[in-house]
Amino acid sequence: MAGEGRDVYFEFTVIGTVVRVTAIDSATGTEVVVMGPASASQADLQQLALAKLKARLARELPLSPKTR
């Protein structure tokens, strides 16, 4: 995730008419999965998976002392 010193890995798996996208945060190993139509653009599916990963990390990681 740009600017945060971490990378996100994406895996795209086509399953019939659906694409399964897995996003993995390199720093924590947190993984989320989204599914969408195979007709959707890869960029749109990647953006969706990244948004879900960011939401998951915000929910699960404790607040830093600066944000309390």
N, C-alpha and C positions, 0 to 999 in steps of 0.2 A: 504494500500500500504506500504509494508515493509519499515521500516526506516523513515517513514514520520509521525508516530504517528496516523495513521488512519487505519480503517478496511474497507474492501470492502465486501459487501454481494452479493451473486449470487443466482439467481432463474432460474431453468431450467424447461421449460414447453414443453412437447412433443405435437405437433400438426400434426398428421398424420405422414408423412415422414420427417418432419422438427422439429427442436428443437429451441425454442425461449429462448435466454439467456439474462437476465436482470442483469446488474451490478450496484450497488448503493454504492456511497461513503458515509461512515458514518458521516464524518465531515461536508459535505456540503449538503448532500441529492441529489446530482447530480446523474441522472440515465441515462444509455444508454442501448440500446437493439441491439442485433445482432441475426441473424438467420442463421442456418446451417443445413446440412443434419443430420438426426438421426443416420446415420452410422458413423459420425465423433466422435472422442473421446471427452469425457467430458473435459479433460485437454486442448485439442486444442481449443474448443469453449470458455472455461473460459479464456484462454490466449488471444484470439481474443477480447473478451468483455473487459478485463482489459486494453489492448492496446488502444481500442477505448475510454474507460473512461479516461485514462491518457492523451490522446490527447485532449479530451473535456475540462478537467480541466486546461491543459496548455493554451488552447485558451481562456477560460473564466475567470480564476482567474488573478487578477492584479499581475504584477511583484513585488516581494518584493524589498525593497530598496537595498539589497545586490546584486541583479542581474541586476540592472539598470546601 
